[in-house]
């Protein structure tokens, strides 16, 4: 069992207080500018969806085929890797 050193505990408390302080400052800034965290998250989601839609439409049919194939290939590959069925 690893000993808890007082220096490590102090570091954790300092890091926690830093995070609280930064969260307070960012929260105040968001309040002053009238932004809400949910609005930012929804905006980021919309941006990601529109960027993905643009990328797929730009690639055309090839992009659709790649995405459709990846829906099956990637999970299958993960299962095979997880069970160690493929040897090097």
matplotlib code that plots the C-alpha trace (Angstrom):
import matplotlib.pyplot as plt

x = [0.0, 1.4, 1.8, 0.0, 2.5, 1.4, 2.9, 0.6, -2.4, -1.5, -1.1, -4.6, -6.2, -4.3, -5.4, -9.1, -9.0, -7.5, -10.3, -12.9, -11.4, -11.2, -14.8, -15.9, -14.1, -15.5, -19.0, -18.9, -17.7, -20.4, -23.0, -21.8, -21.8, -25.2, -24.0, -25.3, -23.3, -26.2, -26.3, -22.5, -22.9, -25.8, -23.9, -20.9, -23.2, -24.7, -21.3, -20.1, -23.2, -22.9, -19.2, -19.8, -22.7, -20.4, -17.6, -19.9, -21.5, -18.1, -16.9, -20.1, -20.9, -17.4, -17.8, -21.2, -19.8, -16.9, -19.2, -21.6, -18.8, -17.1, -20.4, -19.8, -16.1, -14.9, -17.1, -16.1, -12.4, -12.8, -14.4, -11.7, -9.0, -10.7, -10.8, -7.3, -8.4, -5.9, -2.3, 0.6]
y = [0.0, 3.4, 5.9, 9.2, 12.0, 15.3, 17.0, 15.1, 15.9, 19.6, 19.5, 18.0, 20.6, 23.4, 21.9, 21.7, 25.4, 26.4, 24.6, 26.3, 29.7, 29.2, 27.9, 31.0, 33.4, 31.6, 31.4, 35.1, 35.8, 33.7, 35.4, 38.9, 38.1, 36.4, 33.0, 29.8, 26.6, 24.7, 27.1, 26.6, 22.8, 22.9, 25.3, 22.9, 20.0, 21.8, 22.8, 19.2, 17.9, 20.5, 19.9, 16.1, 16.7, 19.0, 16.4, 13.5, 15.6, 16.7, 13.2, 12.1, 8.5, 7.3, 9.0, 7.4, 4.0, 4.5, 5.5, 2.7, 0.2, 1.6, 1.1, -2.6, -2.9, -0.9, -2.6, -6.0, -5.0, -3.9, -7.2, -9.2, -7.1, -7.4, -11.2, -11.4, -13.4, -11.8, -12.6, -10.6]
z = [0.0, -1.0, 1.7, 1.5, 1.6, 2.9, -0.1, -2.4, -0.3, -0.4, -4.2, -4.6, -2.4, -4.3, -7.6, -6.4, -5.3, -8.6, -10.4, -8.2, -8.8, -12.6, -12.7, -10.7, -13.2, -16.3, -14.8, -14.1, -17.6, -19.1, -17.0, -17.9, -21.6, -21.4, -22.6, -21.1, -20.9, -22.5, -25.4, -26.0, -25.9, -28.3, -30.6, -30.5, -31.3, -34.3, -35.5, -35.4, -37.2, -39.9, -40.4, -40.6, -43.1, -45.2, -45.1, -46.2, -48.9, -50.1, -50.4, -52.2, -52.6, -51.5, -48.2, -47.7, -48.5, -46.1, -43.2, -43.9, -44.0, -40.9, -38.9, -39.3, -39.6, -36.6, -34.0, -35.4, -35.3, -31.7, -30.7, -32.4, -30.7, -27.3, -27.5, -29.0, -32.0, -34.3, -33.8, -35.2]

ax = plt.figure().add_subplot(projection="3d")
ax.plot(x, y, z, "-o")
ax.set_aspect("equal")
plt.show()
